[in-house]
Amino acid sequence: MATGISYALDFERPLIELEKKIDELKALSTGGSADFTSEISKLEKKAKKLQTEIFSDLTRWQVVQMSRHPLRPYFLDYIRILFTDFVELCGDRHFGEDPSIVGGFARFDGKPVMVIGHQKGRNTKENMARNFGMPRPEGYRKARRLMELAERFEKPILTFVDTPGAYPGIGAEERGQAEAIAVNLEVMSGLRVPIISTVVGEGGSGGALAIGVGNRVLMLQNSVYSVISPEGCASILFRDATKADKAADAMKLTAPDLLQMKIVDEVVPEPAGGAHRDPAKAAEALGKVLRKHLSQLAELSPDGLVKDRYAKFRALGVFSGR
């Protein structure tokens, strides 16, 4: 059971309030003023049942909210838990540094890999510094530089997707936002090393796809991946952003939806109640899946990796009609 949660979504609140009562009774029992063991046991059973009821049948819009949870583990959290010897490499060698994308060499199970991911902030100051996880062109050009570096040294690439989308500001457009994303797609398509891309939170539009062209594409259970946000879709289709829940249903943007459509290769289960309630356990589950796919891809030749990636993305969107 996760305690001390400082932020809760509306549908989480009944569970959080119940857990606070349990913590209060435990504190009183520890103080020795009374024995509440029986009451605590009953409330814990009730909390476990409530947790199952809440999180076993989330709507698509609720999953969108989960993917944006401010306490959800971010890229640097996974780096801290899963990797060792991380060395951050900065700058695109053209314009400057973009902190909304972080990358560098690290060791995974003792073996060197290149890790690249979107990074959001935990508070307003951090989000301003990280631009709310929305990269500018220099961020994508940095990612491309690091991926080409990984290919040069024949190291696997692991990317972590978590962005509302590429930054739509005037400066970003002036510096070639669309071109930077397009070039990344082209470069990733031809890299001769294994690439595994994992959507760990929000996967928004081309801003996500720019580091998402992998031999394997994974999604955490409560993540989303789509060409536009539900609010943006609702504004266009219904002329009303408040109908985002209706848009989310139509978009089918959750991990099970995309697995069924064969857009992603595997859904990584999250701890009960979501990754934010137990980041270490969430990272452990992701690490297990990453090991499996890295092992499989290690059996392919460089040419085989390119052909595998090409076949995967050529198969997307296939349909039959009369």
C-alpha positions, 0 to 999 in steps of 0.5 A: 500500500502506498502512503503519503500520496500528496496528489490524487485524481478525483477517482483516487480520492476515496482510496487515498482518504481510506489509506490516511485513516489506516495510517492514523490508526497505525500511528495511534497503535504505535504510540501505545495509546490503544490497540487498533489491530482489528480495525486496521485489518478490516480497513486494509481489506476494504482498501484492497477491495476498493483499489481493485474496483477503481483501477480494474475498469478505468475509462479511457479518459481516466487512463489519460489522467493516469498517464499525466499523473504528476507523481508518475515516474519519469525518465530520470526515475527509471534511469536511477532505478534500472541503470548504472553509470549514466553519463549525460551528453548534452547539446545538438552541436547546432543551436543549443541544449534542450533539457526536455530530452535527456540522453547519454550512455548507461549500463543495463545489467552491466552492458552499455546502452544508449538511453534517451527520453523525454523529461518533465518536471515535478514542480513549476520551476522544473517544468519551466526548465524542462519546457513541460516535456515538450522538446524543441528542434534542438532536443530532437537533433540532440537525440539524433546525434546520440542515436548515431553515436550509439550506432557508431559504437554498436550499442542498443538504443532504449528510448522513453516516451513521455511528452504532450507533444513537440513544442509549438512555439514560433521559435521552434518553428523558425528553427525547423521543428517539423524537419527535425522530427522528420529527419529523426524518423528517417535516421531511426528507420535505418539504424543498424542497432537494436532500438526499443521504445517504451511509452511510459506516460503520454505519447503525444503526436510527432513529438513522441514518434520522433524517438519512437521508431523502434524494433519493439514498441512497448507501453506501460499499462496506464500510458497513452499514445495518439496523434493528438491530445483528447482535448485537441481532438474534441476542440476540432471534432466537437468544437468543445474541449470539455468533451475530451472524455468522448474524444478519448473513447473514439481515439482508442489511445490506451495500451490495450487498444494499441496492442489489439491494433498491433501498433505496440508489441507488449503492454508492461503491467503496472503495480496496483493503483498505477506506477506512481504508487510504487515506482520501484515495482513499475521499473522492475516490471519494465526492466524484465520486459526490456531484458527479454526484447533485448535478448531477442533482438541480439540474435538479429544481424544489423541488416536484419534489425533494419529489415525487422523495423521496416516490416514492423512499420510497413504493417501499420495501418494495413486494411482490406476493402472492396 
